[in-house]
Amino acid sequence: MSPPAVDRGPRYAKGFCGGNDFVLLIDPDDDVRLTGNAVRGLCDRYRGLGGDGVLRLVRTEFADPALAADAEWYMDCRNPDGTVAPMCGPGLGLIARYLLDAGLIAPGEVWIGTQVGAKRTVIDDAGTTSVELLPPEFLGSSSVRLGGREYPGSVISLGNLHLVCFVTAPVETLDFSAEPVLADGFGAADLDITWANVLADGRLRTRVYEPGTGEMRSCGTAVCAAAAARQRAAGAWGTTVVDTDAGSLSVTLRGHGKTVFTGSASVAALGTLDAGWITSLDKEFQ
């Protein structure tokens, strides 16, 4: 009998949530060892599967035993440049959708472990997810230079760090052909940048740039940071609708309580990766 055409590697799903797309590796027993090179290869839209990040779904008892009593499943999240991301709201939403479709959870709430603790996600039958993130932490001011102009903004943490800059010119007109240059004080690899317009009806329009990666169609914590900055400036907490290139999302803040990010999630494809191909990506993207 002929050998199989595929050297069986991990199972995967390709899916979407909140305007982001991800490669989800199903690794319940914590068997997959992901290198930064392999992550970059998987996220590459021409030589890999393409994605805004890689999510590895592991049973929490193996990934972080200290959280096992609070969450059965754990999200190991990687940025498209191969670095580790402590938090990703859309990633949590996609994992909830996968678990629902796989019959591993029922509609309702699910707790998922992350590097910043167990996070609550609520998902309905249609795949709409509401993800509870950390309260926004306002860390001060900074600025970024783009196209010869300085943009001041607020530095906000929701597990990930963001610089939010409000501008009057439409964000669509910003030119990212040159790399934005952050002011001293925060590492370029640690601080994502969000430019935001306040629209006439109170909605926000955003564009997000991740140093080292480039423009992102959307980013869950960046959208939440923009909403938090707007609500704080207005002196009133509530719900803000944020328009991104990937559609409209909503963010609800309750003062010092948790941030709730709401968007739809869907699984587009399921399959098995070729272990030899992953090894080749690791070499190709060194």
C-alpha positions as CSV (number, residue, x, y, z in Angstrom):
1,M,0.0,0.0,0.0
2,S,1.3,3.5,-0.9
3,P,2.3,5.8,2.0
4,P,-0.1,8.6,2.8
5,A,0.4,11.8,0.8
6,V,0.2,13.9,3.9
7,D,2.5,13.5,6.9
8,R,-0.2,14.1,9.5
9,G,0.4,17.1,11.7
10,P,-2.0,19.0,13.9
11,R,-5.7,19.6,13.0
12,Y,-6.5,23.2,12.2
13,A,-9.4,25.5,11.6
14,K,-9.4,28.7,9.6
15,G,-11.9,31.3,10.9
16,F,-12.8,34.9,11.5
17,C,-14.0,37.1,14.4
18,G,-14.3,40.8,14.7
19,G,-12.7,41.4,11.3
20,N,-9.6,39.4,12.0
21,D,-8.7,36.0,10.5
22,F,-6.8,33.3,12.3
23,V,-5.2,29.9,11.9
24,L,-6.5,27.9,14.8
25,L,-4.4,24.8,15.7
26,I,-6.3,22.2,17.7
27,D,-3.7,20.9,20.2
28,P,-5.6,19.6,23.3
29,D,-2.7,17.6,24.7
30,D,-0.1,20.4,24.2
31,D,1.9,18.4,21.7
32,V,2.7,21.1,19.1
33,R,5.8,23.2,19.6
34,L,5.5,26.4,17.6
35,T,8.5,28.4,16.6
36,G,8.3,32.0,15.6
37,N,9.4,31.1,12.1
38,A,6.6,28.6,11.7
39,V,4.0,31.2,12.9
40,R,5.3,33.7,10.4
41,G,5.0,31.1,7.7
42,L,1.5,30.0,8.6
43,C,0.4,33.7,8.7
44,D,2.0,34.5,5.3
45,R,-0.8,35.1,2.7
46,Y,1.2,33.7,-0.2
47,R,3.2,30.8,1.2
48,G,1.2,29.9,4.2
49,L,-2.5,29.7,5.1
50,G,-2.7,33.5,5.8
51,G,-3.9,35.1,9.0
52,D,-3.7,37.9,11.5
53,G,-2.3,35.4,14.0
54,V,-2.1,31.8,15.1
55,L,-4.2,30.5,18.0
56,R,-3.3,27.2,19.6
57,L,-6.1,25.6,21.5
58,V,-4.9,23.5,24.5
59,R,-6.5,22.0,27.5
60,T,-5.7,24.4,30.4
61,E,-4.5,21.5,32.6
62,F,-1.5,21.2,30.3
63,A,-1.0,24.9,29.3
64,D,-1.5,26.6,32.7
65,P,-2.5,24.2,35.5
66,A,-3.1,27.2,37.9
67,L,-6.1,28.2,35.7
68,A,-7.5,24.7,35.2
69,A,-10.2,25.1,37.9
70,D,-11.5,28.2,36.1
71,A,-11.3,27.2,32.4
72,E,-11.1,23.9,30.5
73,W,-9.5,25.4,27.4
74,Y,-6.6,27.7,26.9
75,M,-5.7,30.1,24.1
76,D,-2.0,30.3,23.2
77,C,-2.0,33.4,20.9
78,R,0.8,34.4,18.5
79,N,1.2,37.6,16.5
80,P,1.8,37.3,12.8
81,D,5.5,38.2,13.4
82,G,5.9,35.2,15.6
83,T,5.8,36.9,19.0
84,V,3.5,35.9,21.8
85,A,0.3,38.0,22.3
86,P,-1.0,37.9,25.9
87,M,-4.6,38.7,24.8
88,C,-6.7,38.8,21.7
89,G,-10.5,39.5,22.0
90,P,-11.4,38.2,18.5
91,G,-9.2,35.1,19.1
92,L,-11.3,34.3,22.1
93,G,-14.5,34.7,20.0
94,L,-13.2,32.4,17.3
95,I,-12.3,29.7,19.9
96,A,-15.7,29.9,21.4
97,R,-17.3,29.5,17.9
98,Y,-15.0,26.5,17.2
99,L,-15.9,24.8,20.5
100,L,-19.6,25.4,19.8
101,D,-19.4,24.0,16.3
102,A,-17.5,21.0,17.5
103,G,-20.1,20.2,20.1
104,L,-17.7,20.8,23.0
105,I,-19.8,23.6,24.5
106,A,-23.4,24.8,24.4
107,P,-24.6,28.3,23.5
108,G,-24.0,30.5,26.5
109,E,-20.9,31.3,28.4
110,V,-17.5,29.7,28.3
111,W,-14.3,30.6,30.2
112,I,-11.0,30.4,28.3
113,G,-7.6,30.7,29.8
114,T,-5.1,33.3,28.6
115,Q,-1.8,34.7,29.8
116,V,-3.7,37.4,31.6
117,G,-6.2,35.0,33.3
118,A,-9.4,33.2,32.5
119,K,-11.7,35.3,30.3
120,R,-15.5,34.9,29.9
121,T,-17.0,34.7,26.5
122,V,-20.7,34.5,25.6
123,I,-21.8,33.0,22.3
124,D,-25.2,32.5,20.8
125,D,-26.5,30.1,18.2
126,A,-25.8,32.5,15.4
127,G,-22.1,32.9,16.4
128,T,-22.3,36.4,17.8
129,T,-19.7,36.6,20.6
130,S,-19.3,39.0,23.5
131,V,-15.9,38.8,25.0
132,E,-15.0,40.1,28.5
133,L,-11.6,41.8,28.5
134,L,-9.7,43.6,31.2
135,P,-10.8,47.1,32.3
136,P,-8.8,49.8,30.3
137,E,-5.8,51.1,32.2
138,F,-4.8,54.6,31.2
139,L,-1.0,54.9,31.3
140,G,-0.4,58.4,30.2
141,S,0.4,60.2,26.9
142,S,2.8,59.6,24.1
143,S,2.9,60.4,20.4
144,V,3.8,59.0,17.0
145,R,5.3,60.7,13.9
146,L,3.8,59.8,10.5
147,G,4.4,61.6,7.2
148,G,6.2,64.5,8.9
149,R,3.4,65.1,11.4
150,E,3.3,64.4,15.1
151,Y,0.1,62.8,16.5
152,P,-0.4,62.9,20.3
153,G,-2.4,60.3,21.9
154,S,-3.2,58.2,25.1
155,V,-1.5,55.0,26.0
156,I,-4.0,52.4,27.1
157,S,-3.6,48.8,28.2
158,L,-6.1,46.0,27.9
159,G,-3.5,43.3,28.3
160,N,-2.0,44.6,25.1
161,L,-0.6,48.2,24.9
162,H,-2.2,50.7,22.5
163,L,-1.6,54.3,21.5
164,V,-4.9,56.0,20.6
165,C,-4.7,59.2,18.5
166,F,-7.8,61.1,17.6
167,V,-7.6,63.0,14.3
168,T,-10.0,65.3,12.4
169,A,-8.8,64.3,8.9
170,P,-10.4,61.1,7.7
171,V,-8.3,58.1,8.8
172,E,-8.6,56.7,5.2
173,T,-6.2,59.5,4.1
174,L,-3.4,58.4,6.4
175,D,-0.3,57.3,4.4
176,F,1.4,54.2,5.8
177,S,4.0,53.9,3.0
178,A,6.6,55.0,5.6
179,E,6.8,53.3,9.0
180,P,5.3,55.4,11.9
181,V,7.9,56.4,14.4
182,L,6.9,56.2,18.1
183,A,8.2,58.7,20.6
184,D,10.7,57.6,23.2
185,G,9.3,55.8,26.3
186,F,7.6,52.8,24.8
187,G,9.1,49.9,22.8
188,A,8.0,49.9,19.2
189,A,7.3,46.1,19.4
190,D,5.0,46.5,22.4
191,L,2.7,49.4,21.4
192,D,0.1,49.2,18.6
193,I,-1.2,52.5,17.1
194,T,-4.8,53.4,16.5
195,W,-5.9,56.5,14.7
196,A,-9.6,57.4,15.2
197,N,-12.2,59.8,13.9
198,V,-15.3,60.7,15.9
199,L,-18.2,60.6,13.5
200,A,-21.3,62.8,13.6
201,D,-23.5,60.1,15.2
202,G,-21.0,59.3,17.9
203,R,-19.5,56.2,16.2
204,L,-15.8,55.9,15.8
205,R,-13.9,55.1,12.6
206,T,-10.4,53.5,13.2
207,R,-7.3,52.4,11.4
208,V,-4.8,50.2,13.3
209,Y,-1.1,49.9,12.7
210,E,1.1,47.2,14.3
211,P,4.8,48.0,14.3
212,G,6.7,45.2,12.6
213,T,3.6,43.8,10.9
214,G,1.9,46.8,9.2
215,E,-1.8,47.8,9.0
216,M,-4.4,45.5,10.5
217,R,-7.9,45.4,9.2
218,S,-9.1,45.3,12.8
219,C,-7.8,44.5,16.3
220,G,-10.1,43.7,19.2
221,T,-8.1,45.4,22.0
222,A,-7.3,48.4,19.7
223,V,-11.0,48.9,19.0
224,C,-11.7,48.7,22.8
225,A,-8.9,51.1,23.6
226,A,-10.3,53.7,21.1
227,A,-13.8,53.3,22.7
228,A,-12.3,53.7,26.1
229,A,-10.4,56.8,25.2
230,R,-13.5,58.4,23.7
231,Q,-15.8,57.5,26.6
232,R,-13.2,58.8,29.1
233,A,-12.9,62.1,27.3
234,A,-16.7,62.4,27.1
235,G,-17.0,61.7,30.8
236,A,-19.6,58.9,30.3
237,W,-19.3,55.1,30.1
238,G,-21.6,53.1,27.9
239,T,-21.5,51.4,24.5
240,T,-19.6,52.7,21.5
241,V,-19.9,51.4,17.9
242,V,-16.6,51.3,16.1
243,D,-16.4,51.1,12.3
244,T,-13.4,49.3,10.9
245,D,-12.4,48.0,7.5
246,A,-13.9,44.7,8.6
247,G,-17.3,46.1,9.6
248,S,-18.9,47.5,12.8
249,L,-18.1,46.3,16.2
250,S,-19.4,47.4,19.6
251,V,-17.6,48.0,22.9
252,T,-19.3,48.4,26.2
253,L,-17.5,49.8,29.2
254,R,-18.7,50.0,32.8
255,G,-16.3,52.4,34.5
256,H,-13.7,50.3,36.3
257,G,-15.5,47.1,35.3
258,K,-14.6,44.7,32.5
259,T,-14.6,45.7,28.9
260,V,-17.1,43.8,26.7
261,F,-16.2,43.4,23.0
262,T,-19.0,42.1,20.7
263,G,-18.6,40.8,17.1
264,S,-19.5,37.8,15.0
265,A,-17.4,34.7,14.6
266,S,-17.3,32.0,12.0
267,V,-15.3,28.9,11.0
268,A,-14.5,28.7,7.3
269,A,-12.4,25.6,7.0
270,L,-11.3,22.5,8.9
271,G,-8.4,20.2,8.1
272,T,-5.1,18.6,8.9
273,L,-1.7,20.2,8.4
274,D,1.2,18.4,6.9
275,A,3.9,18.1,9.5
276,G,6.6,18.2,6.9
277,W,5.2,21.4,5.4
278,I,5.3,23.1,8.8
279,T,8.9,22.0,9.2
280,S,9.7,23.5,5.8
281,L,8.1,26.8,6.8
282,D,10.3,26.9,9.9
283,K,13.3,26.7,7.7
284,E,12.0,29.0,5.0
285,F,11.1,31.9,7.3
286,Q,14.4,31.9,9.4
